[in-house]
Amino acid sequence: MSQASKWPVDPVAKIITSIMKMSGTLEIADFGCGEARLAKALQDSSTVHSFDLVKVNDLVTVCDFAHTPLENDSCDVVVFCLSLMGTNLKDFVKEANRVLKVG
């Protein structure tokens, strides 16, 4: 049994629901995507860039979250779901700030 199955709330499901309420076609960066559930759920409505330390499927790009291949000001949403555990946490947040669009 996976650890996630014991949680009282599925955080990825809550994030998916929240993003689905947003208007327009979104550009999303998922830092620590795991199995890329966000990308799978939103594939018809948004572009999701799925990053993780391990490539578990073809939707995942392996990288250090402090240095993603995204352009400056390119994303509407950045998701950190259970991924803010690295020793360079400050660098992860700086990278998220770099890729987020102003406003």
BELHU-V839846 format. One record per residue. N is the residue number from 1. PHI is phi as a letter, one per 30 degrees, with the letter a starting at -180 (none if undefined). Layout:
n: <N N>
phi: <PHI PHI>
This chain:
n: <1 2 3 4 5 6 7 8 9 10 11 12 13 14 15 16 17 18 19 20 21 22 23 24 25 26 27 28 29 30 31 32 33 34 35 36 37 38 39 40 41 42 43 44 45 46 47 48 49 50 51 52 53 54 55 56 57 58 59 60 61 62 63 64 65 66 67 68 69 70 71 72 73 74 75 76 77 78 79 80 81 82 83 84 85 86 87 88 89 90 91 92 93 94 95 96 97 98 99 100 101 102 103>
phi: <none d d d d c d d b c d d d d d e e d d d d d c i d c c b c c d j d i c i d d d d d c e d b b c c c c c a d b c c a d d c c d a d d d b c d d d e h c b d b b c b c i c c b d d c e e d d d d d d d d d d d d i>
